[in-house]
């Protein structure tokens, strides 16, 4: 439809839809919707949101007939013996039907008042014309939507049919494997639909020949399948896991094993075979769209929608099985695991390479890295053999470094908190395996080749040293943005503590610095739950001492040098805490605005702290609770590159929040950790009902104690201190101090030589078993799924999909743009000015330009620009901007 008069004709036909008059189903008018448009852009640009809403709200019967018309035409073409013949059954007709449905569905989903109509129209039982009835009618065939209608005298015969949505999904799945449409032409006499896997990899050793046209057709079909599933976007995060989405349930519970395996392997192999590092002309992405990358993105996103989808539990009986998740969990061949690992690593590595080229911005950075991390997490959760494979082959080290890169590099970006939190949960899932903890004792070689953002200067240590130092960085330099997942970060240390050997001096010192800050009165009094963080860290120190005492002399020496802190903590009272805080306030007044940094948990220190501290904002102490060594600072470690400069920085002027495990109930992360409020030395935790991901090969659920949000009005009392102080696991550390201190040299303020330190380490190694210290059972802190966490996870995924569509649809409106989304918040931002790499106003090509992700568990309701939406739980995350179809503004998904 290249001529302007043809476009005008099509637009006039669209206006006719919303007129009061109902257009008959057999009117030739309907053929224009699949015969006139020549591209997806024609449909998306000419069929505006206002046109669709006007028709939906003023003349619903016309919209209903339009959906029936294009759906019936698509089904007829799929069953036509000559499809895709250019004359008898054109391919263009099928594609236009797919595009029209893709355009219409989001505006049907957003309308709450149409929910009952939608259920009946798409999912109720139907009757359709039989073959005889079709022959008796004209070429345009329409299904009957009313199941109660009975044939009248002389009416063509009807037969029972599947619900319209089920028939459409079946048709689309068949078209993904259709001869001469998405697959090479089948030999004469062979079926038109052949469930052949598109790419070699899992389940297939020989790739199927393909063309760019076939791949584009697959892209159109996958986008419509995603649109069917996108009903999720128009539900709140607390309702979605319970209610579910009928379209996803129908696809995920497909009983045909051949269909499931063909779709699963085709999507998986197409995603993981993609090589973004293949030879390209520099800056080619500025001029051309990479259609292959678009296909890969849709494949990965639909795969994730199907795999992570929890089937809602019925009122009675067990829920149906999610066969996509089931078969992913059944993979077992080493060559399949190697294929998965290589493909995931290749794509996750690409953004690192794109930002380190000699020509900055010459190669486009992939935006699907967060989705790939999600796929990796899903594989870890549902396939125990895969977990064992990556740990036994030490490939887990690669993923630890990659995941830490995405977490640390963007930790201070408020739009990427969802991605960062997911990265932390991935590490927690890995750390639950005992063999993972043991594997971390391997020396980390080649650390100097890492990107500057995650490189530690002068580093010479093991992967355990690197992991603990990186966790310290996330805890201390995130400026309070990640306080909701401090328990998860400490859980990772807890899970590996019993296996860590030869911990270096720097990470040992950092652990003691964390302990000093967490035991400070200003931190403990900030929130009624902050003592659980201190308890978790003490348990980790105990595990290292109890299980690996002779292999961790640096840690033991650091503990002994900090003995005054632990002895003061043992005698901690409400009065001593207040006295200590008062002394610190007086000291600050005397020092004025000067801020000193002495190995603190966060180098950002305010001369006058106007808010109660979090882990990233703890005032300095100068007594037994002081941060740093009791005796001297001679072995202070090399600072991490992310440690802020030693200069005073004023506190934010924003409203104060109490330091907490989760800073507010709106920011509570879906995390429940086992052991965070257990009694000292292995007492059982308070029981909580568990919730496990369904259809998972191995459940990650566990008994847990929930982490409660902050309470700004909390007032510490002596009774509150007595409720937890006796349960702090101090026995092991105090016993170690009492046994070793007399046999070690005592450094003084002038003795800073390494000889004293080396002599002390030698004495620790030579010392036999410590009397009174016995290894306690190793406890594993597991990530636990709950309906709340599943809602967060679903909102995270769909924010990825929404943001990805904004980038894919440059020049046209995105599928879900300008619709009233409820799962997360969509915020309009000003359109950016042109740049050298985007002369037409596209967003600058920046290596870190990932999709805005859902990360915070609770988001306020989102919707189209200018519309007021109800507030609801959701997520938050990384930012993407639409670059077209929005006038002067672009939608972003923001973490709230």
Residue pairs with C-beta under 8 A, 6 or more apart in sequence:
1 7
1 10
1 36
1 37
1 38
1 39
1 42
2 38
6 36
7 42
7 46
9 32
9 36
10 32
10 36
10 37
10 42
10 46
11 46
13 29
13 32
13 33
13 36
14 46
14 47
14 51
15 51
16 23
16 29
17 23
17 51
17 55
17 59
17 62
17 63
17 66
18 51
18 54
18 55
18 58
18 59
18 62
19 59
20 58
20 59
22 59
22 61
22 62
22 65
23 29
23 30
23 62
23 65
25 65
25 68
25 69
25 142
26 137
26 138
26 140
26 142
28 140
30 65
30 66
30 69
30 70
30 140
31 140
33 66
33 69
33 70
33 96
33 97
33 100
34 70
34 73
34 92
34 93
34 94
34 96
34 97
34 100
35 93
35 96
36 42
37 43
37 46
37 96
37 99
38 92
40 95
40 99
40 102
40 220
40 812
41 811
41 812
43 96
43 99
43 100
43 103
44 99
44 103
44 809
44 812
44 813
44 885
45 812
45 813
45 885
47 100
47 103
49 107
49 813
49 818
49 819
49 864
52 63
52 103
52 104
52 107
53 107
55 62
55 63
55 66
56 63
56 107
56 108
56 111
56 114
57 111
60 114
60 117
63 104
63 108
64 121
64 145
65 142
66 100
66 104
67 101
67 104
67 121
67 164
68 142
68 143
68 145
68 164
69 140
69 142
70 96
70 97
70 100
70 101
71 97
71 101
71 143
71 164
71 167
71 168
72 140
72 141
72 142
72 143
73 93
73 97
73 140
73 141
74 94
74 97
74 98
74 101
74 168
74 171
75 167
75 168
75 171
76 141
77 83
77 84
77 89
77 93
77 94
77 97
78 94
78 171
78 174
78 175
78 178
80 88
80 89
82 88
82 89
83 89
83 91
83 94
83 178
83 181
83 192
84 90
84 91
84 94
84 178
84 180
84 181
91 181
91 217
94 175
94 181
95 217
95 220
98 172
98 220
98 221
98 224
99 220
101 168
101 224
101 227
102 220
102 223
102 224
102 227
102 815
103 815
105 227
105 228
105 230
106 227
106 230
106 233
106 234
106 815
106 816
106 819
107 819
108 114
108 118
109 118
109 230
109 231
109 233
109 234
109 819
110 234
110 819
110 820
110 821
119 246
120 145
121 145
121 164
122 163
122 164
122 165
122 246
123 163
123 164
123 165
123 166
123 246
124 145
124 147
124 163
125 147
125 160
125 161
125 163
126 143
126 144
126 145
126 147
126 160
126 161
126 162
126 163
126 164
127 143
127 144
127 147
127 149
127 158
127 159
127 160
127 161
128 143
128 144
128 158
128 159
128 161
129 137
129 141
129 143
129 144
129 156
129 157
129 158
129 159
130 156
130 157
130 158
130 159
132 156
132 157
133 156
133 157
133 158
134 141
134 156
136 156
137 156
143 161
143 164
144 158
145 164
151 157
151 158
161 167
162 170
165 228
165 246
165 247
165 250
166 250
168 228
169 225
169 228
169 247
169 250
169 251
172 221
172 224
172 225
173 225
173 251
173 259
173 263
174 193
175 181
175 182
175 217
175 221
176 182
176 218
176 221
176 222
176 263
176 266
177 183
177 193
177 194
177 195
177 196
177 262
178 192
178 193
179 185
179 186
179 190
179 191
179 192
179 193
179 194
180 186
181 214
181 217
182 214
182 217
182 218
182 221
183 194
183 196
183 198
183 208
183 210
183 214
184 208
184 209
184 210
184 214
186 192
186 194
195 258
195 259
195 262
196 208
196 262
197 203
197 204
197 208
197 262
197 265
197 266
197 269
198 207
198 208
198 210
198 218
198 266
198 269
198 270
199 207
199 208
199 266
199 269
199 270
199 273
200 206
200 207
200 269
200 273
201 265
201 268
201 269
201 272
201 273
201 336
201 339
201 343
202 265
202 268
202 269
202 331
202 336
202 339
202 340
203 261
203 265
203 269
203 336
204 265
204 269
212 291
215 291
215 292
215 295
216 291
216 295
218 295
219 291
219 294
219 295
219 298
222 295
222 298
222 299
222 302
223 298
223 815
225 251
225 302
226 298
226 301
226 302
226 305
226 801
226 815
227 815
228 247
229 245
229 247
229 248
229 251
229 302
229 305
230 798
230 801
230 815
230 816
231 245
231 246
231 247
232 240
232 245
232 248
232 794
232 798
232 823
233 798
233 802
233 816
233 819
233 821
233 822
233 823
233 824
234 819
234 820
234 821
234 822
234 823
235 243
235 245
235 822
235 823
236 791
236 822
236 823
236 861
236 870
236 872
236 873
236 874
237 791
237 792
237 794
237 795
237 823
237 824
237 857
237 858
237 859
237 872
237 873
237 874
237 875
238 787
238 788
238 791
238 872
238 873
239 791
240 790
240 791
240 794
240 795
240 823
241 310
241 312
241 787
241 790
241 791
241 794
242 312
242 787
243 312
244 309
244 310
244 311
244 312
245 309
248 305
248 306
248 309
249 309
249 311
249 312
249 320
251 306
252 306
252 309
252 311
252 322
252 323
252 324
252 325
253 311
253 320
253 321
253 322
253 323
254 260
254 323
255 323
257 323
260 323
260 324
260 327
261 327
263 306
263 324
264 303
264 306
264 324
264 327
264 328
266 299
267 299
267 300
267 302
267 303
268 299
268 303
268 340
270 295
270 296
270 299
271 296
271 299
271 300
271 303
271 343
271 347
271 375
272 339
272 340
272 342
272 343
272 344
272 346
272 347
273 343
274 292
274 293
274 296
274 343
274 347
275 346
276 293
276 346
276 347
276 350
276 366
277 346
277 350
277 353
280 363
282 359
282 362
282 363
283 359
283 361
283 362
283 837
285 363
285 364
285 845
286 837
286 838
286 845
289 810
290 364
293 366
294 808
296 368
297 367
297 368
297 371
297 804
297 808
300 368
300 371
300 372
300 375
301 371
301 797
301 800
301 801
301 804
303 324
303 375
304 371
304 374
304 375
304 378
304 797
305 797
305 801
306 322
306 324
306 325
307 322
307 324
307 325
307 328
307 375
307 378
307 382
308 325
308 374
308 378
308 793
308 794
308 797
309 322
309 325
310 322
310 693
310 694
310 790
311 319
311 320
311 321
311 322
311 694
311 695
312 319
313 319
313 694
319 694
321 695
322 694
322 695
325 378
325 382
325 695
325 696
326 695
326 697
328 378
328 379
328 382
328 383
329 382
329 383
329 695
329 696
329 697
330 383
330 697
331 337
331 340
331 383
331 385
331 386
332 385
334 389
337 385
337 386
337 389
337 390
340 379
340 386
341 389
341 390
341 395
344 372
344 375
344 376
344 399
345 395
345 398
345 399
345 402
347 366
347 368
347 369
347 372
348 369
348 372
348 373
348 399
348 402
348 406
349 402
350 365
350 366
350 369
351 365
351 366
351 369
351 847
351 848
351 850
352 402
352 405
352 451
353 363
354 363
354 364
354 365
354 366
354 847
355 365
355 451
355 847
355 848
356 451
357 363
361 837
361 844
361 845
361 846
361 847
364 845
365 845
365 846
365 847
365 848
365 849
367 803
367 804
367 807
367 849
367 850
367 851
367 880
368 804
369 406
369 850
370 406
370 419
370 422
370 800
370 850
370 851
370 853
370 878
371 797
371 800
371 804
373 403
373 406
373 419
373 422
373 423
373 426
374 422
374 796
374 797
374 800
376 399
376 426
377 422
377 425
377 426
377 429
379 386
380 386
380 387
380 426
380 429
380 430
381 429
381 693
381 696
381 698
381 700
382 693
382 695
382 696
382 697
382 698
383 697
384 697
384 698
387 430
387 433
388 433
388 435
389 395
390 396
390 399
391 430
391 433
391 435
391 436
391 439
392 435
394 439
394 442
396 430
396 436
396 439
397 439
397 442
397 444
397 463
399 426
399 430
400 427
400 430
400 463
400 466
400 467
401 450
401 454
401 466
403 423
403 426
403 427
404 423
404 427
404 454
404 467
404 470
405 450
405 451
405 453
405 454
406 419
406 420
406 423
407 419
407 420
407 423
407 424
407 470
407 474
408 453
408 454
408 470
408 473
408 474
408 642
409 451
409 453
409 454
409 848
410 416
410 419
410 420
410 848
410 850
410 878
411 420
411 473
411 474
411 477
411 478
411 481
411 482
412 477
412 478
412 479
412 481
413 848
413 878
414 481
414 894
414 895
415 852
415 853
415 876
415 877
415 878
415 879
415 892
415 894
415 895
416 850
416 852
416 853
416 855
416 877
416 878
416 879
416 895
417 481
417 482
417 853
417 855
417 856
417 876
417 877
417 895
418 796
418 799
418 853
418 854
418 855
418 856
418 875
418 876
418 877
418 878
418 895
419 850
419 853
419 855
419 877
419 878
420 474
420 482
420 855
421 482
421 484
421 485
421 488
421 669
421 855
422 796
422 853
422 855
424 474
424 482
424 485
424 488
424 489
424 492
425 485
425 488
425 671
425 783
427 467
427 492
428 488
428 491
428 492
428 495
428 781
428 782
428 783
429 700
429 783
430 436
431 437
431 491
431 492
431 495
431 496
432 495
432 700
432 780
432 781
432 782
432 783
434 499
434 778
436 496
437 464
437 495
437 496
437 497
437 498
437 499
437 500
438 499
439 463
440 462
440 463
440 464
440 467
440 496
440 499
440 500
441 462
441 463
441 464
441 499
441 500
441 501
441 502
442 462
442 463
443 461
443 462
444 459
444 461
444 462
444 463
444 465
444 466
447 455
447 456
447 459
447 466
448 455
448 459
452 641
453 641
453 642
454 470
455 641
456 466
456 469
456 638
456 640
456 641
457 638
457 641
458 638
459 465
459 466
459 469
460 504
461 504
461 506
461 507
462 501
462 502
462 503
462 504
464 496
464 500
464 501
464 503
464 507
465 503
465 504
465 506
465 507
467 492
467 496
468 493
468 500
468 503
468 507
468 510
468 511
469 506
469 507
469 510
469 640
471 489
471 492
471 493
472 507
472 510
472 511
472 513
472 514
472 640
473 640
473 642
473 643
474 482
474 489
475 482
475 486
475 489
475 514
475 601
475 615
475 616
476 514
476 600
476 601
476 602
476 603
476 615
476 616
476 643
477 602
477 603
477 604
477 616
477 642
477 643
477 644
478 616
479 602
479 604
479 616
480 614
480 615
480 616
480 617
480 657
480 663
482 489
483 614
483 615
483 616
483 659
483 660
483 661
483 662
483 663
484 661
484 662
484 663
484 667
484 668
484 669
484 671
484 856
484 857
485 669
485 671
486 533
486 615
486 661
487 532
487 533
487 536
487 661
487 671
487 673
487 676
487 707
488 669
488 671
488 673
488 783
490 533
490 536
490 537
490 540
491 536
491 673
491 676
491 781
493 511
493 537
493 540
494 536
494 539
494 540
494 543
494 675
494 779
494 781
495 780
495 781
497 539
497 540
497 541
497 543
497 544
497 547
498 543
498 544
498 546
498 547
498 548
498 775
498 778
499 547
499 548
500 544
500 548
500 552
501 548
501 551
501 552
502 551
502 552
502 554
503 544
503 552
503 554
503 555
504 554
505 554
505 558
505 635
505 637
506 637
506 638
507 637
508 552
508 554
508 555
508 557
508 558
509 558
509 599
509 629
509 635
509 636
509 637
510 637
511 537
511 540
511 541
511 555
511 558
512 558
512 559
512 561
512 562
512 629
513 599
513 600
513 601
513 627
513 628
514 537
514 601
514 615
515 534
515 537
515 538
515 541
515 562
515 565
516 562
516 565
516 601
516 621
516 625
516 626
516 627
516 628
517 523
517 600
517 601
517 602
517 615
517 618
517 627
518 524
518 530
518 533
518 534
518 537
518 601
518 615
519 534
519 565
519 569
519 572
519 625
520 580
520 618
520 619
520 621
520 625
520 627
521 572
521 576
521 577
521 578
521 580
521 581
521 625
522 581
522 584
522 612
522 613
522 618
522 619
522 621
523 530
523 613
523 614
523 615
523 618
523 659
524 530
524 531
524 534
524 577
524 716
525 577
525 581
525 612
525 716
526 612
526 613
526 614
526 658
526 659
526 660
526 714
527 612
527 658
527 659
527 660
527 661
527 710
527 711
527 714
528 708
528 711
528 714
528 716
528 720
529 660
529 661
529 707
529 708
529 710
530 659
530 660
530 661
531 724
531 725
531 728
532 661
532 676
532 677
532 707
533 615
533 661
534 728
535 676
535 677
535 678
535 680
535 724
535 727
535 728
535 729
536 673
536 675
536 676
536 781
538 728
538 729
538 730
538 733
539 675
539 678
539 729
539 779
541 555
541 559
541 732
541 733
542 681
542 729
542 732
542 733
542 776
543 776
543 778
544 552
544 555
545 552
545 555
545 556
545 559
545 732
545 733
545 736
545 773
546 732
546 773
546 774
546 775
546 776
547 775
547 778
549 556
549 736
549 769
549 770
549 773
550 765
553 761
553 764
553 765
554 761
556 736
556 740
556 764
557 744
557 757
557 760
557 761
557 764
558 629
559 566
559 733
559 736
559 737
560 736
560 737
560 740
560 741
560 744
560 760
561 629
561 630
561 631
562 629
562 630
563 630
563 737
563 741
564 624
564 630
565 624
565 625
565 626
565 630
566 730
566 733
566 734
566 737
567 624
567 734
567 737
568 576
568 623
568 624
568 625
569 625
569 728
569 730
570 730
570 734
572 721
572 725
573 718
573 721
574 716
574 717
574 718
574 721
577 716
577 721
580 621
580 623
580 625
583 622
583 623
584 619
584 620
584 621
584 622
587 622
588 607
588 608
588 619
591 607
592 607
593 607
593 608
593 648
594 607
594 648
595 605
595 606
595 607
595 620
595 647
595 648
595 649
596 605
596 620
597 603
597 605
597 620
597 646
598 620
598 626
598 627
598 628
598 633
599 627
599 628
599 629
599 633
599 636
600 618
600 620
600 627
600 628
601 615
601 616
601 618
601 627
602 615
602 616
602 617
602 618
602 644
603 643
603 644
603 645
603 646
604 616
604 617
604 644
604 649
605 619
605 620
605 648
605 649
606 617
606 619
606 648
606 649
606 650
606 651
607 648
607 650
608 651
609 617
609 619
609 651
610 651
610 656
611 617
611 651
611 656
611 657
611 658
612 656
612 657
612 658
612 659
612 712
613 619
613 659
614 657
614 659
614 660
614 663
615 659
617 651
617 659
618 627
618 659
620 626
620 627
621 627
624 630
629 635
631 746
631 747
631 748
631 749
632 747
632 748
632 749
632 751
632 752
634 747
634 751
634 752
634 753
634 756
634 757
635 757
656 712
657 663
657 664
657 710
657 712
658 710
658 711
658 712
658 714
659 710
660 709
660 710
660 711
661 707
661 708
661 709
661 710
662 668
662 669
662 707
662 708
662 709
662 710
663 709
663 710
664 709
664 710
665 709
665 858
666 856
666 858
666 896
667 709
667 856
667 857
667 858
668 707
668 709
668 857
668 858
669 792
669 856
669 857
670 786
670 788
670 789
670 790
670 791
670 792
670 793
670 857
671 707
671 783
671 784
671 789
672 688
672 704
672 705
672 706
672 707
672 784
672 786
673 704
673 705
673 707
673 781
673 782
673 784
674 685
674 702
674 703
674 704
674 705
674 779
674 780
674 781
674 782
674 784
675 685
675 779
675 781
676 685
676 705
676 707
676 781
677 685
677 686
677 705
678 684
678 685
678 705
678 779
679 727
680 727
680 728
680 729
680 730
680 731
681 729
681 731
681 732
681 776
682 776
682 777
682 779
683 727
685 703
685 704
685 705
686 705
687 703
688 703
688 704
688 705
688 706
690 701
690 702
690 703
690 704
690 784
691 701
691 784
691 785
691 786
691 787
692 699
692 700
692 701
692 785
693 699
693 700
693 701
693 785
693 790
700 782
700 783
700 784
700 785
701 782
701 784
701 785
702 780
702 782
702 784
704 782
704 784
731 772
732 773
735 770
735 771
735 772
735 773
736 770
736 773
739 767
739 770
739 771
739 772
740 763
740 764
740 767
740 770
743 763
743 767
744 760
744 763
744 764
745 756
745 759
745 760
745 763
747 756
747 757
788 857
788 873
789 857
791 857
791 873
791 874
792 854
792 856
792 857
792 873
792 874
792 875
794 823
795 823
795 824
795 854
795 859
795 874
795 875
796 853
796 854
796 855
796 875
796 877
797 854
798 823
798 824
798 854
799 823
799 824
799 851
799 852
799 853
799 854
799 875
799 877
799 878
799 893
800 851
800 853
800 854
800 877
802 814
802 816
802 821
802 824
802 826
802 851
802 880
802 893
803 851
803 852
803 853
803 878
803 879
803 880
803 892
803 893
804 851
804 880
805 814
805 815
805 816
805 817
806 814
806 817
806 851
806 880
806 881
806 882
806 883
806 890
806 891
807 851
807 880
807 883
808 814
809 815
809 817
809 882
809 884
809 885
810 842
810 883
810 884
811 883
811 884
811 885
812 884
812 885
813 882
813 884
813 885
813 886
814 882
814 885
814 891
817 882
817 885
817 886
817 891
818 864
818 865
818 886
818 891
819 863
819 864
820 863
820 864
820 867
820 869
821 862
821 863
821 864
821 869
822 861
822 862
822 863
822 869
822 870
822 872
822 874
823 854
823 862
823 874
823 875
824 854
824 859
824 862
824 874
824 875
824 876
824 877
824 893
825 859
825 860
825 861
825 862
825 874
825 876
825 893
825 894
825 896
826 862
826 863
826 864
826 865
826 891
826 892
826 893
827 862
827 891
827 892
827 893
827 894
828 865
828 886
828 889
828 890
828 891
828 892
829 881
829 889
829 890
829 891
829 892
830 888
830 889
830 890
831 841
831 886
831 887
831 888
831 889
831 890
832 838
832 841
832 843
832 844
832 881
832 890
833 841
834 840
834 841
835 844
837 844
837 845
838 844
838 845
838 883
841 883
842 883
843 849
843 881
843 883
849 880
850 878
850 879
850 880
851 877
851 878
851 879
851 880
851 893
852 876
852 877
852 878
852 879
852 880
852 892
852 893
852 894
852 895
853 875
853 876
853 877
853 878
853 893
853 895
854 874
854 875
854 876
854 877
854 893
854 895
855 875
855 876
855 877
855 895
856 874
856 875
856 876
856 895
856 896
857 873
857 875
858 873
858 874
858 896
859 872
859 873
859 874
859 875
859 876
859 895
859 896
860 871
860 872
860 874
860 896
861 869
861 870
861 871
861 872
861 874
862 869
862 874
862 893
863 869
865 889
865 891
875 895
876 893
876 894
876 895
876 896
877 893
877 895
878 893
879 892
879 893
879 894
880 892
880 893
881 890
881 891
881 892
882 890
882 891
883 890
